[in-house]
Amino acid sequence: MTVLLATLLLANAVFNVLVWPTFLRRVARDPRARDTAGRPTRFLKVHVVLIGIALLLAAASAVAGIVALVQS
């Protein structure tokens, strides 16, 4: 069971690392991301924070998955 859960954590980490940066590029190109002066809007700032948190959780999942695999 531990190996299964470790594998799930690692799959979660890989998924997040592959998906969220692509989404961030799409958000950054969105017209709502910058105002007329070129400054970042709330839309962009909120998405950057959310994606940052998702990537931080991905890193934590990767570490937990690796630790679980090593200990099993």
TORGU-425592 format. One line per field, with one value per residue (C-alpha): x negated, z negated, y; residue number from 1. Coordinates in steps of 0.25 Angstrom, whole numbers, plus 2048, in hexadecimal, padded with zeros to 3 digits. Layout:
# residues N
u: (X | ...)
w: (Z | ...)
v: (Y | ...)
resi: (NUM | ...)
//
This chain:
# residues 72
u: (800 | 7F5 | 7EF | 7FC | 7FE | 7F0 | 7F2 | 7FF | 7F7 | 7ED | 7F7 | 7FE | 7F1 | 7EE | 7FC | 7FB | 7ED | 7F2 | 800 | 7FE | 7F2 | 7FA | 806 | 7FE | 7F9 | 807 | 80B | 7FF | 803 | 812 | 816 | 81B | 80D | 808 | 80F | 80D | 800 | 7FA | 7FB | 800 | 80E | 815 | 819 | 80A | 805 | 810 | 80D | 7FE | 800 | 80A | 800 | 7F5 | 7FC | 7FF | 7F1 | 7ED | 7F7 | 7F1 | 7E3 | 7E8 | 7EF | 7E2 | 7DA | 7E5 | 7E6 | 7D6 | 7D5 | 7E0 | 7DA | 7CC | 7D2 | 7DA)
w: (800 | 7FD | 80B | 811 | 809 | 80C | 81B | 81A | 813 | 81E | 829 | 823 | 823 | 831 | 836 | 82E | 834 | 842 | 841 | 839 | 841 | 84E | 847 | 842 | 850 | 855 | 84A | 84C | 85B | 857 | 85A | 84B | 846 | 848 | 848 | 852 | 84C | 84D | 83D | 838 | 834 | 829 | 832 | 835 | 827 | 821 | 82C | 829 | 81A | 81C | 826 | 81D | 811 | 81B | 81F | 810 | 80D | 819 | 813 | 805 | 80C | 813 | 806 | 7FF | 80A | 80B | 7FB | 7FB | 806 | 800 | 7F2 | 7F8)
v: (800 | 80A | 808 | 80B | 817 | 81C | 81A | 822 | 82D | 82D | 82C | 838 | 840 | 83D | 841 | 84E | 851 | 84E | 855 | 862 | 869 | 867 | 86D | 879 | 87C | 87C | 886 | 88F | 890 | 893 | 8A2 | 8A3 | 8A0 | 8AE | 8BC | 8C7 | 8CB | 8BD | 8BB | 8AD | 8AD | 8A6 | 89B | 898 | 899 | 890 | 885 | 886 | 884 | 878 | 872 | 874 | 86D | 862 | 860 | 861 | 856 | 84E | 84F | 84A | 83F | 83B | 83B | 833 | 829 | 827 | 826 | 81C | 814 | 814 | 80F | 804)
resi: (1 | 2 | 3 | 4 | 5 | 6 | 7 | 8 | 9 | 10 | 11 | 12 | 13 | 14 | 15 | 16 | 17 | 18 | 19 | 20 | 21 | 22 | 23 | 24 | 25 | 26 | 27 | 28 | 29 | 30 | 31 | 32 | 33 | 34 | 35 | 36 | 37 | 38 | 39 | 40 | 41 | 42 | 43 | 44 | 45 | 46 | 47 | 48 | 49 | 50 | 51 | 52 | 53 | 54 | 55 | 56 | 57 | 58 | 59 | 60 | 61 | 62 | 63 | 64 | 65 | 66 | 67 | 68 | 69 | 70 | 71 | 72)
//
